[in-house]
Amino acid sequence: KGTLLFNNIFSIVPAVMMGISEVVGSFEIIIVARFIVGICAGLSSNVVPMYLGELAPKNLRGAIGIVPQLFITIGILTAQVFGIRSILGNAEGWPILLGLTAIPAVLELLFLPFFPESPRYMLIQKGDEKNARKALQRLRGWKDVDEDLKEMRLEEQSEQAEGQLSVFTLFTLRSLRWQLLSIIMINMGQQLSGVNAIYYYADSIFTSAGVKESDVQYVTVGTGSVNVLMTLVAVFVVEASGRKLLLLIGFGICCAACVILTVALELQDSLQWMPYVSIACVIIYVIGHAIGPSPIPTVVTNETFRQSSRPAAFMVAGSVHWISNFTVGMVFPFLEVRKGLGPYSFLIFAFICLVTFIYIWVVIPETKNTTFLEISKMFAKRNKVEIVVEGEESKMKESGATDDRQDIITAF
């Protein structure tokens, strides 16, 4: 919670800078401000889902874990609406539009202090059972939280020997090998699946289908609305359908949409109705990505790591996410124009979607309605280690090991 409060500085300060940039006549201020607000986005995209995941009961952890992505899509849609040329998307309104980004940060500064700290953080990392109990009672709405505290104590016992893990240590623990590989694969797949390239192509696709250039902005708002709607659907179905199924459906839809879009873009000059197929592919792709690849990776990252390794895991996942995002932004225009691939560049994204689909199908277990410790035990079999929790004793050992001093696996 403290990190989130501090992070608001990186939102309010650049918002003010961007708001006054036109008055002082300096575009350099906008560049610096965008860099600072990028720090805010990077921290928020990791800390918010981690905080909410630690607050949530196991039967609602998936739904609550998707809420940050839901509000991201709402934020995008809000920006698209205010960015309409007749509202703030014009020469007079753009400084106000950029300055409005301070409003959510101010609201968080006002209200977040009244929210409880993460009970898991208080109990497992701070050893403060009294405040952890109080936080749980506020969150659950009843006084009997002994079952939640018992589950947290078991998790604490199972990882006592590890301590708080750094990013470097995370890469050396055999007991976390497949969890780490999984979040890397899913977060790479999420961004390298071509979602930004789809949005890059969207305006030209809509124009080719006969949409007036002045009306494209309204079609874009419509696409943003679909994104919000499908993410909202994911919130309500994730606990019933599970995380794995939504990921498989999402990546499968994105793969098929990319293949069909390639064909449609290649033939749109020769067949009069083909541009409408292209529009349908864009919308279907957005639906597929919103139902699984966009919201679920943070949920999986949250659930597949325990308290001691979760912050480091989110650092790795966040780094992979933004590096992959940057890679698509830099490489796609080069492939599409300089290398002359044109619409065939979407076949690359289709292949990445297919590879991610296969990996999820083979490796990722279903984690709905299970505790963090139970999920760790699922991965323990694949990692060829064993997690044993008996009363006050806890140990993690390699299958077949007999010497308790060698129970903790610390290297590949």
Secondary structure, DSSP 4 states (H G I P E B T S, - for coil): -HHHHHHTHHHHHHHHHHHHHHHHT-HHHHHHHHHHHHHHHHHHHHHHHHHHHHHS-TTTHHHHHHHHHHHHHHHHHHHHHHTSTTTTSSTTTHHHHHHTTHHHHHHHHHHGGGSPPPHHIIIIIT--HHHHHHHHHHHHSSS--HHHHHHHHHHHHHTTTT-SPPHHHHTT-GGGHHHHHHHHHHHHHHHHTSHHHHHHHHHHHHHHTT--GGGHHHHHHHHHHHHHHHHHHHHHHHHHH-HHHHHHHHHHHHHHHHHHHHHHHHHTTT-TTHHHHHHHHHHHHHHHHHHTTTTHHHHHHHHSS-TTTHHHHHHHHHHHHHHHHHHHHHHHHIIIIIS--GGGHHHHHHHHHHHHHHHHHHHPPP-TT--HHHHHHHHHHHHTEEEEEETTEEEEEETT---GGG-S----
